[in-house]
Amino acid sequence: MKKFFQTEMYVDGNKLPLNNFVQETIGNIMMGFSKTLKGLDATPDVIEVKIKRLPTPAEVDAHIYPIQ
């Protein structure tokens, strides 16, 4: 297996151990997602993603970009 990515995952501040297969899988998925997004001109060197659970679910239009 060739390794192309160093991937780390933290949950509630705790680093999870990821084997090489999981590191590569997450890396490939995130690279694939990023290549389809508007505004990205080149293949990124670093991708950072933060996911936070909302206290209650929100009804949203999946095709509208949220205001930052």
URCOR-V488157 format. One line per field, one symbol per residue. ss: DSSP state (H for helix, E for strand, L for the rest). phi: phi as a letter, one per 20 degrees, with the letter a starting at -180 (. if undefined). psi: psi as a letter, one per 30 degrees, with the letter a starting at -180 (. if undefined). A space follows every 50 residues. Layout:
BEGIN
ss->???
phi->???
psi->???
END
This chain:
BEGIN
ss->LLLLLLLLEEELLEEELLLHHHHHHHHHHHHHHHHLLLLLLLLLLLLLLL LLLLLLLLLLLLLLLLLL
phi->.eddcddccdclndfefcfgffgfffgffffffffeefndecffeccdcc ccfffcfdfcefddfffe
psi->kkkfkjkkkkkhfkkkkkleeeeeeeeeeeeeeeffkkfjflklekkkkk kkkkekkkkljfgkklk.
END
